[in-house]
Amino acid sequence: MVDLSIQVFGVDFQNPVLLASGTCGYGEEYADIIPVDELGGIVTKAVTPEPRAGNPPTRVSETPGGMINAIGLANVGLARFRREKLPWLRDNLSKARVLVNVAGWSVNDFVKVVAGLDDADGFLGYEVNVSCPNVEGGTMFGTDELSLAQLVRALRAITERPLVVKLTPNVADIGVFADICEENGADGLSTINTFPGMVIDIEARRPVIGNVTGGISGPAIRPMGVFATWKVASRVKLPVIGIGGICNARDAMEYMLAGASLVQIGTAMFVDPYTAPETIKGLHDICERQGVAQLSELVGALEA
Ligand SMILES: Cc1cc2nc3c(=O)[nH]c(=O)nc-3n(C[C@H](O)[C@H](O)[C@H](O)COP(=O)(O)O)c2cc1C
């Protein structure tokens, strides 16, 4: 028997496999396709204080080994999320853990969302998105040390729930930003959000993406995600959630060896929605083959 469970943020995750923000809606969207409650958890689409229509089309396009997206944080907004989406999560997920992805353009935006949700049921904690490359100012907090410190401190002051900061890889040294989150009271870090990118239609001589630029995700970014995870996990004591290009259990295992306690799967779910359940089964099989009784023992077990 292999035990896939892992204790993170003071609670048990039944396994380390979560769905990444923006790729699984609010969980409900996958309910008829996969057993969502068997996952380690899900991270909701970003929630902003007000509803957002998002960017003009085209919003997504395939790229080598992945995709580019510029959704533009389209979401139902705080009030509707609380009224219509959280109850489904509360009533339907008893084992899978839920993190609410929070976005904004000022400290006050983030504070509004966290303060507006904190006394509600149906979720464990927050993933603070300071790393969206697809809206003006979306990476402002994730690339400016003082702003990030101020934001994390402000959120720490108003919630006791797990506060996970999702970092951008688009900085010279991601370790510096990890330090700032740790020093200011974050409980965990997610690495990584998408890389800024661009695709051009040479016949039209126009950008393929309506927003002109977008974020690159999928297998193409996996080695960079593993690197960022390793760098951050070696630097801080906080638990790290590994993200970027995970398509199967081997990929998830790379992140865990690099130091991730949990992982998230995004783009691969668009290719095959069974990717997450199969990754969970695959982690079990790898552990069995390697004679590992407790998957959590492999977190950071890389010998470098
Ligand atoms: C269509 C799409 C929408 C996304 N929306 C969000 C979002 O709202 N908030 C966020 O933090 N990350 C968002 N992301 C980034 C993913 O959560 C993830 O960090 C990134 O895609 C890398 O993982 P992957 O290669 O497994 O997709 C989005 C990604 C995609 C492809």
The ligand as an SDF file (V2000), in Angstrom:
LIG
                    3D

 31 33  0  0  0  0  0  0  0  0999 V2000
   -6.5260   29.5580  -19.9750 C   0  0  0  0  0  0  0  0  0  0  0  0
   -5.7130   29.8360  -18.7560 C   0  0  0  0  0  0  0  0  0  0  0  0
   -6.2210   30.6730  -17.7500 C   0  0  0  0  0  0  0  0  0  0  0  0
   -5.4760   30.9340  -16.5880 C   0  0  0  0  0  0  0  0  0  0  0  0
   -5.9980   31.7370  -15.6100 N   0  0  0  0  0  0  0  0  0  0  0  0
   -5.3080   31.9370  -14.4520 C   0  0  0  0  0  0  0  0  0  0  0  0
   -5.8580   32.6890  -13.3690 C   0  0  0  0  0  0  0  0  0  0  0  0
   -6.9980   33.1650  -13.4240 O   0  0  0  0  0  0  0  0  0  0  0  0
   -5.0890   32.8840  -12.2570 N   0  0  0  0  0  0  0  0  0  0  0  0
   -3.8180   32.3490  -12.1360 C   0  0  0  0  0  0  0  0  0  0  0  0
   -3.1680   32.5190  -11.1110 O   0  0  0  0  0  0  0  0  0  0  0  0
   -3.2900   31.5960  -13.1390 N   0  0  0  0  0  0  0  0  0  0  0  0
   -3.9920   31.3810  -14.2780 C   0  0  0  0  0  0  0  0  0  0  0  0
   -3.4390   30.6120  -15.2840 N   0  0  0  0  0  0  0  0  0  0  0  0
   -2.1020   30.0270  -15.1080 C   0  0  0  0  0  0  0  0  0  0  0  0
   -2.1980   28.5700  -14.6490 C   0  0  0  0  0  0  0  0  0  0  0  0
   -2.8690   28.4530  -13.4130 O   0  0  0  0  0  0  0  0  0  0  0  0
   -0.7760   27.9290  -14.5470 C   0  0  0  0  0  0  0  0  0  0  0  0
   -0.0040   28.6480  -13.6100 O   0  0  0  0  0  0  0  0  0  0  0  0
   -0.0470   27.9340  -15.8840 C   0  0  0  0  0  0  0  0  0  0  0  0
   -0.9350   27.6600  -16.9430 O   0  0  0  0  0  0  0  0  0  0  0  0
    1.0910   26.9110  -15.9110 C   0  0  0  0  0  0  0  0  0  0  0  0
    0.6200   25.5920  -15.7110 O   0  0  0  0  0  0  0  0  0  0  0  0
    0.3020   24.5630  -16.9360 P   0  0  0  0  0  0  0  0  0  0  0  0
    1.5170   24.5710  -17.8110 O   0  0  0  0  0  0  0  0  0  0  0  0
    0.0260   23.2350  -16.2800 O   0  0  0  0  0  0  0  0  0  0  0  0
   -0.8900   25.1080  -17.6440 O   0  0  0  0  0  0  0  0  0  0  0  0
   -4.1840   30.3420  -16.4490 C   0  0  0  0  0  0  0  0  0  0  0  0
   -3.6740   29.5250  -17.4650 C   0  0  0  0  0  0  0  0  0  0  0  0
   -4.4160   29.2500  -18.6000 C   0  0  0  0  0  0  0  0  0  0  0  0
   -3.8340   28.3360  -19.6540 C   0  0  0  0  0  0  0  0  0  0  0  0
  1  2  1  0
  2  3  1  0
  2 30  2  0
  3  4  2  0
  4  5  1  0
  4 28  1  0
  5  6  2  0
  6  7  1  0
  6 13  1  0
  7  8  2  0
  7  9  1  0
  9 10  1  0
 10 11  2  0
 10 12  1  0
 12 13  2  0
 13 14  1  0
 14 15  1  0
 14 28  1  0
 15 16  1  0
 16 17  1  0
 16 18  1  0
 18 19  1  0
 18 20  1  0
 20 21  1  0
 20 22  1  0
 22 23  1  0
 23 24  1  0
 24 25  2  0
 24 26  1  0
 24 27  1  0
 28 29  2  0
 29 30  1  0
 30 31  1  0
M  END
$$$$
